[in-house]
Structures are given as C-alpha cells and as structure tokens.
Amino acid sequence: MPINNWLNAPTSMVISVSSSIVSEIFLTDADMFHMFSRAEAWIRAFEREQTGRKQRKENFGSLYRLLNKELEGHFAGLYQRFEEMGLLEPDEKAA
C-alpha cells in the first residue's frame, strides 16, 4: 500500500460527551499526526517556560544573597566608623 493512501485512510475516534451522548469523529492518520505534533509543540513550549521560570527564580535568589552580603558588609563598616568617631549613643551601642 503506498504511503499516501495509508496516511489518508480514515481512522475513527470515539468521543464521549456524556453518558447518554456518544459522538464519533473520523480523522485520517495525517490529521492525527498533525494534532499530536501540535500537542507536543505546546507541551515542549510549556516545559521550556517552566524551566526558564525556575532559572529566573534561582538567579533572583543568588542576586538577593549577593546584595544582602554586600549590604551587611557596607553597614558593618559604617557602624564601625560611627563607633570610632563617637557618633553613637550608649543605648545604640548595646543594640
């Protein structure tokens, strides 16, 4: 059987809308292949987006940790300079 005839042979697909109504759709194998290819493309796009979101989340977490570390060092240096200059009140030193 030639491939063109095989791809265009009707295939039956039963779709049940409810328990009392049953519909039957006739699709060719080419139509089924096209439908599954499009579904796979949508799934691949969704998975790629989820991977991108996960990477952005991890990158944001890394940025937050780096900024937090930088700010802690900066404020520790300011606190030490204020303490050396005598600009802190006694109750602020205890905090």
N, C-alpha and C positions, 0 to 999 in steps of 0.2 A: 504494500500500500504506500503510495507517495506521501511524503511528509506534509504537503499542503492539504491533502484530503484528511489526513489524520488530525491535523490541528483544527480543521473546520468541522469536525464531526460533533454533533450536539451532545452535550453532557447534561444530565438532569441534576438539579439541586433542589431539594425539598426544604422549604422554609415554613416553619410553623409559627403563625402569628398568635394564635390562642389554641386552646384545646379543641374548639369546635371548627376552626377555620384552618385549612392547610392549603398553602399555595405551592405551586411547582414552577420553577424557572428553568428554562433551557438555555444553557450557555455553551459556547464552543470551548475547546481546550485553550485556544488562543486567548479568549476572553478571560478564562480562569487564570491563565498565566499572567496576563496583564494586571488583573485585580490583585493577585498575590505579590507581584513585583511592586506595585504601588504601595501595598500594605507594608512590605519590607522596607521600602524607602522611608515611609513615615516612622516606622519603628527605629530605623537607623538614625534619623534626624532627632528623634526624641532622646535616644541614648546619648548622642553627641551633645545635646543641650544639657542633659543631666550631668555628664562628665565635666562640661565647661562650668556649670554652676558649682560643682564640688571643688574644682580647681580654684575658682574665684574666691570661694569661701576659705579655702586653705591659705591663699595668698593674702587675703584680708587679715586672717588670724596672725600670719607671720609679720605683716606690716604693723599690726597693733602691738605685738610683743616687742618689736624693734623700737617703735616710738615710745612705748612705755619705759623700756630700759634707758633710752636716751633722755627722756624727761626726768626719770628718777636720778640719773647722774647729774643732770643740769641743776635740779633743785637741791640736791645734796651739796653741790658746790656752792650755790647761792647761800644756803643755810650756814655753811662753814664760814663763808666770807662775812656774813652778817654777824655771826658769833664773834669772829676775830675783831670786827670793828666795834663791837659792843652795842649793836643796834637792837638786840633782842632783850625784851623784858624778862625778869626772872621766871614768871609763870610760863612764858613762851618757851624757855629753855627746857622746862620739865616736860612739855608736850612732845 
